[in-house]
Amino acid sequence: MKGFSKIYIVIAFLTCNLHYAQQSAEQEALSLDSGSIESQFEYLYTKSGNYNAEGKRYEVVRIINLDKLKKNVLDSLNALNKKEIELKNTISNHEATISSLNSKLIETTDNLSTVTNEKDSMSLLGAQVSKGTYNVILWTVIIGLLMLFFLFVYKFRRSNILTQVAKANLSELETEYEDHRRRALEREQRISRQLQDEINKYKKSK
């Protein structure tokens, strides 16, 4: 039992020493020259004295430490204000960039819509029509021109045939006319000879 009591006392002593060493290390780590504002307040608390007067507890703080803490707090506030201004400027710049990008996006979208419409449409006599309508009109015009061409060829060939027939008929008519004129001339000559013969006979008979 005595052995266990000694071990317990040794452990308790080591624990107290460890706790005291840890507190000492923490106090040594606290400083007004570094660390957060909260740690600097903790440092100020540890370095301050206290006394009781009229039943109230007062803390006594060195004015140099208080001025140092005040300066650190003001510096931190100034840094935070500066950071806030920088963040606001950054946000403003980002908003301006986003607004510019939105404007460019809208412009790009409009240009894309215009290009798409132009791609899907064709200009016909100064008016924009869809490709489908343009193709229908184009093929209608082409088919109409082809029909007119074939009609012209048909009319031309028919007219040519009629012309050939008319020429042939005219040639036959001319041939018939020449034959008729020749026969009429022969008949006239024959009648003239007969008449002359009759005149001669008449003269001889006197």
C-alpha positions as CSV (number, residue, x, y, z in Angstrom):
1,M,0.0,0.0,0.0
2,K,2.8,2.4,0.8
3,G,4.3,1.7,-2.6
4,F,1.1,2.6,-4.3
5,S,0.8,5.8,-2.3
6,K,4.3,6.8,-3.3
7,I,3.5,6.1,-7.0
8,Y,0.3,8.2,-6.7
9,I,2.2,11.1,-5.1
10,V,4.8,11.0,-7.9
11,I,2.1,10.9,-10.6
12,A,0.3,13.8,-8.9
13,F,3.5,15.8,-8.7
14,L,4.4,15.2,-12.3
15,T,0.8,16.1,-13.4
16,C,1.0,19.4,-11.5
17,N,4.4,20.2,-12.9
18,L,3.2,19.4,-16.5
19,H,0.2,21.6,-16.0
20,Y,2.3,24.5,-14.6
21,A,4.8,24.1,-17.4
22,Q,2.0,24.2,-20.0
23,Q,0.6,27.4,-18.4
24,S,4.0,28.9,-18.4
25,A,4.5,28.0,-22.1
26,E,1.2,29.5,-23.0
27,Q,2.0,32.7,-21.1
28,E,5.3,32.9,-22.7
29,A,3.6,32.4,-26.2
30,L,1.2,35.3,-25.5
31,S,2.5,38.7,-26.7
32,L,1.4,42.1,-27.8
33,D,3.7,41.9,-30.8
34,S,2.2,38.9,-32.4
35,G,-0.9,36.7,-32.4
36,S,-4.6,37.5,-32.6
37,I,-6.3,40.4,-30.8
38,E,-7.9,37.8,-28.5
39,S,-4.5,36.4,-27.6
40,Q,-3.2,39.9,-27.0
41,F,-6.1,40.6,-24.6
42,E,-5.3,37.3,-22.9
43,Y,-1.7,38.5,-22.5
44,L,-2.9,41.8,-21.1
45,Y,-5.1,39.9,-18.5
46,T,-2.1,37.8,-17.5
47,K,0.2,40.8,-17.1
48,S,-2.3,42.9,-15.2
49,G,-2.6,43.1,-11.4
50,N,-5.7,43.3,-9.4
51,Y,-7.0,44.7,-6.2
52,N,-10.2,45.0,-4.3
53,A,-11.7,48.3,-3.1
54,E,-15.1,48.8,-1.6
55,G,-16.0,45.3,-2.3
56,K,-15.2,45.5,-6.1
57,R,-12.4,43.8,-8.0
58,Y,-10.2,46.1,-10.2
59,E,-7.6,45.1,-12.8
60,V,-4.4,47.2,-13.0
61,V,-3.0,47.4,-16.5
62,R,0.2,49.1,-17.6
63,I,-0.6,52.1,-19.7
64,I,2.2,51.2,-22.2
65,N,0.6,47.8,-22.7
66,L,-2.8,49.3,-23.1
67,D,-1.5,51.8,-25.7
68,K,0.2,49.0,-27.5
69,L,-3.0,47.0,-27.5
70,K,-5.0,50.0,-28.7
71,K,-2.6,50.6,-31.5
72,N,-2.8,46.9,-32.5
73,V,-6.6,47.0,-32.4
74,L,-6.6,50.2,-34.5
75,D,-4.1,48.7,-37.0
76,S,-6.3,45.6,-37.2
77,L,-9.4,47.7,-37.8
78,N,-7.6,49.8,-40.4
79,A,-6.4,46.6,-42.1
80,L,-9.9,45.2,-42.0
81,N,-11.3,48.4,-43.4
82,K,-8.7,48.4,-46.1
83,K,-9.4,44.8,-46.8
84,E,-13.1,45.6,-46.9
85,I,-12.5,48.4,-49.4
86,E,-10.3,46.1,-51.5
87,L,-13.0,43.4,-51.4
88,K,-15.7,46.0,-52.4
89,N,-13.5,47.2,-55.2
90,T,-12.9,43.6,-56.3
91,I,-16.7,42.9,-56.1
92,S,-17.4,46.1,-58.1
93,N,-14.8,45.1,-60.7
94,H,-16.2,41.6,-60.9
95,E,-19.7,43.0,-61.2
96,A,-18.5,45.3,-64.0
97,T,-16.8,42.4,-65.7
98,I,-19.9,40.2,-65.3
99,S,-22.0,43.1,-66.8
100,S,-19.6,43.4,-69.7
101,L,-19.6,39.7,-70.2
102,N,-23.4,39.6,-70.1
103,S,-23.5,42.4,-72.7
104,K,-21.0,40.6,-74.9
105,L,-23.0,37.4,-74.4
106,I,-26.2,39.1,-75.5
107,E,-24.4,40.7,-78.5
108,T,-22.9,37.3,-79.4
109,T,-26.3,35.6,-79.0
110,D,-27.8,38.2,-81.3
111,N,-25.0,37.9,-83.8
112,L,-25.4,34.1,-83.7
113,S,-29.1,34.4,-84.2
114,T,-28.5,36.7,-87.2
115,V,-25.9,34.4,-88.7
116,T,-28.2,31.4,-88.1
117,N,-31.1,33.2,-89.8
118,E,-28.9,34.3,-92.7
119,K,-27.6,30.7,-92.9
120,D,-31.1,29.3,-93.0
121,S,-32.4,31.9,-95.4
122,M,-31.5,33.3,-98.8
123,S,-31.9,36.8,-100.3
124,L,-34.4,37.0,-103.0
125,L,-35.0,40.3,-104.7
126,G,-33.8,42.1,-101.5
127,A,-36.1,40.0,-99.2
128,Q,-35.0,37.3,-96.9
129,V,-36.8,34.0,-97.4
130,S,-36.2,30.6,-95.9
131,K,-34.1,28.1,-97.8
132,G,-37.2,25.8,-98.3
133,T,-39.2,28.7,-99.9
134,Y,-36.1,29.8,-101.9
135,N,-35.6,26.2,-103.2
136,V,-39.3,25.9,-104.1
137,I,-39.2,29.3,-106.0
138,L,-35.9,28.4,-107.6
139,W,-37.1,25.0,-108.8
140,T,-40.4,26.5,-109.9
141,V,-38.6,29.0,-112.0
142,I,-36.2,26.4,-113.4
143,I,-39.1,24.0,-114.3
144,G,-41.0,26.9,-115.8
145,L,-38.0,27.9,-118.0
146,L,-37.6,24.3,-119.0
147,M,-41.2,24.0,-120.0
148,L,-40.9,27.3,-121.9
149,F,-37.8,26.0,-123.6
150,F,-39.4,22.7,-124.6
151,L,-42.5,24.6,-125.8
152,F,-40.3,26.9,-127.9
153,V,-38.5,23.9,-129.3
154,Y,-41.8,22.2,-130.1
155,K,-43.2,25.4,-131.7
156,F,-39.9,25.9,-133.6
157,R,-40.0,22.4,-135.0
158,R,-43.6,22.5,-135.7
159,S,-43.1,25.9,-137.5
160,N,-40.2,24.5,-139.3
161,I,-42.2,21.5,-140.5
162,L,-45.1,23.8,-141.5
163,T,-42.6,26.0,-143.4
164,Q,-41.1,23.0,-145.2
165,V,-44.7,21.8,-146.1
166,A,-45.5,25.4,-147.2
167,K,-42.4,25.5,-149.3
168,A,-43.2,22.1,-150.8
169,N,-46.7,23.2,-151.6
170,L,-45.5,26.5,-153.0
171,S,-43.0,24.6,-155.2
172,E,-45.8,22.3,-156.4
173,L,-48.0,25.3,-157.0
174,E,-45.3,27.0,-159.0
175,T,-44.7,23.9,-161.0
176,E,-48.4,23.6,-161.7
177,Y,-48.5,27.3,-162.5
178,E,-45.6,26.9,-165.0
179,D,-47.3,23.9,-166.6
180,H,-50.6,25.8,-166.8
181,R,-48.9,28.9,-168.3
182,R,-47.0,26.7,-170.7
183,R,-50.1,24.9,-171.8
184,A,-52.0,28.2,-172.1
185,L,-49.2,29.6,-174.1
186,E,-49.2,26.6,-176.4
187,R,-53.0,26.8,-176.7
188,E,-52.8,30.5,-177.5
189,Q,-50.1,29.8,-180.1
190,R,-52.1,27.0,-181.6
191,I,-55.2,29.2,-181.7
192,S,-53.2,32.0,-183.3
193,R,-51.9,29.7,-186.0
194,Q,-55.4,28.4,-186.6
195,L,-56.7,31.9,-186.8
196,Q,-53.9,32.8,-189.2
197,D,-54.6,29.8,-191.3
198,E,-58.3,30.8,-191.5
199,I,-57.3,34.3,-192.4
200,N,-55.1,33.0,-195.2
201,K,-57.8,30.7,-196.4
202,Y,-60.3,33.5,-196.5
203,K,-57.9,35.7,-198.5
204,K,-57.3,32.9,-201.0
205,S,-61.0,32.3,-201.4
206,K,-61.6,35.9,-202.6
